[in-house]
């Protein structure tokens, strides 16, 4: 039995309002993704990733539309029915509700799959790291579709907290939470390992990339936190569960789309390693092309490694007669002054 401190109709109205706000964020994010693909694409995009993003956005749109339709039917068209709006919203077997539950499950599975794909990408294609998350996603799919069937057949059940529904709902929510926690931990561990191997230089010299990756991790943590709240409210039997449940349907699209956008922009842990290796290679090559002139160290630029961000032209090291400057007044050798070159 649901806790009665908040009526079901008020909880559902609040839930749809919050979901609409998040849907606006989802629209802006998806439009940004399309814009980047059209005008700023810097690398080849896997078609399956693109279509997953499109399907997730379409499912999110259908979900919020069904919620809005149920809002009108419950509060306007069927408000004079026995039990009022609360009775309508508590009927889990209505076709719009079953469709919403199914779409929610599908979007959750697709979103978790994108997070696992991100983990695979961050770990440099090491598939063994993703075995456990993939198994968790398969288990979530079984629970999600079984939940939809149970909802459709529950003609006499008028509560999502009924015993016959609790095990399927609870299992689905818990599996999704475990999947996100495991994947978020794996991504964080990989980033920490790369940072440690580079001696911490990535945090300082590549702060822009670090900030984006931290944002991705924090976004996954926000989604996990929402799942924790959802699970807690559900097993407490509170109608406030609906206030979190419907907006999460948009989070399942927002978080994966954010990950895809960051991947398109080339902001991944793999790019971390490549960028750090390139910087070390440039420093090594520039140090090997130094020659001394007039008591100062001059760095000769090589083709493609110029410090003015150009990739054409350049000069090779030349031999100079005054390789070491001798002080005329003191008659002692002057040590060369090292001129730091910005990479």
Secondary structure, 3 states (H helix, E strand, C coil): CCECCCCHHHHHHHHHHHHHHHHHHHHHHHHHHHHHHHHCCCCCCCHHHHHHHHHHHHHHHHHHHHHHHHHHHHHHHCCCCCCHHHHHHHCCCCHHHHHHHHHHHHHHHHHHHHHHHHHHHHCCCCHHHHHHHHHHHHHHHHHHHHHHHHHHHCCCCCCCCCHHHHHHHHHHHHHHHHHHHHHHHHHHHHHHHHHHHCCCHHHHHCHHHHHHHHHHHHHHHHHHHHHHHHHHHHHCCECCHHHHHHHHHHHHHHHHHHHHHHHHCCCCHHHHHHHHHHHHHHHHHHHHCEEEECCEEEECCCCCCCCCCCCCCCCCCCCCCCCCCECCCCCCECCCECCCCCC
